[in-house]
C-alpha cells in the first residue's frame, strides 16, 4: 500500500531488472521528497559527483554546493535522467528532491548498486 497516496502499489519483480521490485505508480512518477543536506551530499558522492575546482572541500555541506553536485551527477549516473533539486529557504538543513519516472528510478538503483 502506498502510504502517501493510499493506493495499492505493485511489488512484482521486473522482467527487465531481475531482483528489483517493480513500482507501478499512478502517475508514472516517484516523488523523492525532502532530504537532509548531509544525506544529499552522500548521495552525490555515491553518484560520483566531483566538486568544481573552485569549490573548497568542507566538513559541513552547503545546500547550494550540494544542489550543484546533484544537478551534475544525477543525469550522468542515470543516463540523462532529470531531477529537480530545490534549496529550502525556511529549512536550511533540507533540500527538496523532485519526482522521477520509473525508468530513471531503475537507473538510479542500478547506479547505486555496488
C-alpha positions as CSV (number, residue, x, y, z in Angstrom):
1,X,0.0,0.0,0.0
2,X,1.3,3.4,-0.9
3,X,1.1,5.3,2.4
4,X,1.3,8.7,0.8
5,X,-1.5,8.4,-1.7
6,X,-3.4,5.5,-0.1
7,X,-3.2,3.4,-3.3
8,X,-2.0,-0.1,-3.9
9,X,1.4,-0.3,-5.5
10,X,2.6,-3.4,-7.3
11,X,5.6,-5.2,-5.8
12,X,6.0,-7.7,-8.7
13,X,9.6,-8.4,-9.9
14,X,10.5,-6.6,-13.0
15,X,11.3,-8.7,-16.0
16,X,13.8,-6.1,-17.3
17,X,15.6,-5.7,-14.0
18,X,15.8,-9.0,-12.2
19,X,15.9,-8.7,-8.4
20,X,14.4,-5.2,-8.4
21,X,10.8,-4.7,-7.3
22,X,8.6,-3.2,-9.9
23,X,7.0,0.1,-8.8
24,X,3.8,0.9,-10.6
25,X,2.8,4.5,-9.7
26,X,-0.5,6.0,-10.7
27,X,1.1,9.0,-12.5
28,X,4.2,7.1,-13.5
29,X,6.4,9.3,-11.3
30,X,8.1,8.7,-7.9
31,X,8.5,11.7,-5.6
32,X,11.7,11.5,-3.6
33,X,10.9,14.4,-1.3
34,X,12.9,16.2,1.4
35,X,16.4,15.1,2.3
36,X,18.9,16.3,4.8
37,X,21.9,18.1,3.2
38,X,24.4,15.7,4.6
39,X,22.5,12.7,3.1
40,X,22.2,14.6,-0.2
41,X,25.9,15.2,-0.2
42,X,26.5,11.5,0.5
43,X,24.1,10.6,-2.4
44,X,26.1,13.0,-4.7
45,X,29.3,11.2,-3.7
46,X,27.8,7.8,-4.4
47,X,26.8,9.1,-7.8
48,X,30.5,10.0,-8.4
49,X,30.0,13.8,-8.1
50,X,33.2,15.7,-8.5
51,X,33.4,19.2,-6.9
52,X,34.4,22.1,-9.1
53,X,38.0,23.2,-8.8
54,X,36.8,26.4,-7.3
55,X,34.9,24.7,-4.5
56,X,36.8,24.1,-1.3
57,X,36.1,20.8,0.5
58,X,34.5,21.4,3.9
59,X,33.2,19.3,6.7
60,X,29.8,20.9,6.6
61,X,27.8,20.6,3.4
62,X,26.5,23.8,1.8
63,X,23.0,23.5,0.3
64,X,23.8,25.3,-2.9
65,X,27.0,23.3,-3.4
66,X,25.2,20.0,-2.8
67,X,22.4,21.1,-5.2
68,X,25.1,21.8,-7.9
69,X,26.7,18.5,-7.3
70,X,23.4,16.6,-7.7
71,X,22.4,18.7,-10.7
72,X,25.6,17.4,-12.5
73,X,26.0,13.9,-11.0
74,X,22.4,12.7,-11.3
75,X,22.0,12.9,-15.1
76,X,25.4,11.3,-15.6
77,X,24.7,8.4,-13.3
78,X,21.2,7.8,-14.6
79,X,21.9,8.1,-18.3
80,X,20.2,11.5,-18.7
81,X,17.5,11.3,-16.1
82,X,16.5,14.7,-14.7
83,X,15.9,15.5,-11.0
84,X,14.8,18.9,-9.7
85,X,16.7,19.9,-6.5
86,X,15.4,22.8,-4.6
87,X,17.1,24.6,-1.7
88,X,14.6,25.2,1.1
89,X,14.7,28.8,2.3
90,X,12.8,28.1,5.5
91,X,14.6,24.9,6.4
92,X,18.4,25.4,5.8
93,X,19.3,21.8,6.6
94,X,17.0,20.3,4.0
95,X,16.8,20.0,0.2
96,X,13.7,19.0,-1.7
97,X,14.2,16.4,-4.4
98,X,11.6,16.3,-7.1
99,X,9.9,13.4,-8.8
100,X,11.5,10.9,-11.3
101,X,9.9,8.5,-13.7
102,X,10.1,4.8,-13.0
103,X,12.7,4.2,-15.7
104,X,15.0,6.8,-14.2
105,X,14.4,5.3,-10.7
106,X,15.6,1.9,-12.0
107,X,18.7,3.5,-13.5
108,X,19.3,5.3,-10.1
109,X,19.0,2.0,-8.3
110,X,21.5,0.4,-10.7
111,X,23.9,3.3,-10.3
112,X,23.8,2.9,-6.5
113,X,24.4,-0.9,-6.5
114,X,28.0,-1.8,-5.9
